[in-house]
Structure formats: C-alpha cells, structure tokens
C-alpha cells in the first residue's frame, strides 16, 4: 500500500470569516481548491490573510478531511536571536517582542489600547506621562514617596491618598 500526498503546501485563496466554532478557509493546491480547517497552537489565534501559505494535512489520510497550519515566511518577523519570540501582525508592523535578555518590547505605529477593570503598574525608575496624555481610571503606586491609590478622571487626579494623606 502506497501512502502519498498526505502533507502538502497550499495557498490560502479565501480567508476564514472566523465567526464559527471551527475556522474554515479555502486553500488552493495542485490546481484544486478545498475547504480546510485552520489549526493553531493553543492560546494563539489568527485569521490568515488571503495569499498566506498553509501546510495542509489529510487527517486520517482522507483527502476530504483537511486541516492546515497557516504561515507566511515572506512577512515573518526576522533576525530573532535563539530563544527570542515575536508575536504580532507583520502586515501592520505591530509586535510584542520577547527578547533573549529578558526584556519585552512592544512596537507599533498606532495606538496601544488596554481594557481592564483594574490596572496595576509597578514601575522601576520614573514613570513618564507626555503632555496631552489623557488618563482615566485608577492608578496604584505601590512604593516610594508617591505611594498610594489615585483615581484619575479625564487626566486629573480627582481623589486619592499619597502616603495616607487625602487630596
């Protein structure tokens, strides 16, 4: 018995709508177009852009039961040192970069938006807010001469207690 063509490369010819339990995209290989289930590592999710490459597997050797791992070597993050990891959107040049020295760099040419019911930020050294930055929420400074909990509304400290002294 010959087994062949179980694993192949394909081009994503139609991106997934990504609104169902299983992410299905169209892939083209050997002049055939088929639906494939996109599979990704646990906890990492994406919607492969049309034109991306996918490694396609015939599950149980069945050509009608295809699954694919999408990737795009042409736009991947390059020049990573051994043990470094970059996660992001290479089409928009936005990434979180886990560097080999332990630093974490966040790079984007647009906004960084954080949505949380509570945000705790421990900063070594000086925390910097730029002119015209508008901040709303609660800030907890755990130590130092300004330690305390501050409520900020439209960029101004509205209530809080540095070193147990009311504002």
Secondary structure as UniProt FT lines:
FT   STRAND          7..14
FT   STRAND          24..29
FT   TURN            30..31
FT   STRAND          32..38
FT   TURN            42..43
FT   TURN            50..51
FT   STRAND          53..58
FT   HELIX           59..61
FT   TURN            63..64
FT   STRAND          66..71
FT   TURN            73..75
FT   TURN            82..83
FT   STRAND          85..89
FT   TURN            90..93
FT   STRAND          94..98
FT   TURN            100..101
FT   STRAND          104..107
FT   TURN            131..132
FT   STRAND          137..141
FT   TURN            145..146
FT   STRAND          148..153
FT   TURN            154..155
FT   STRAND          156..162
FT   TURN            163..164
FT   STRAND          165..166
//
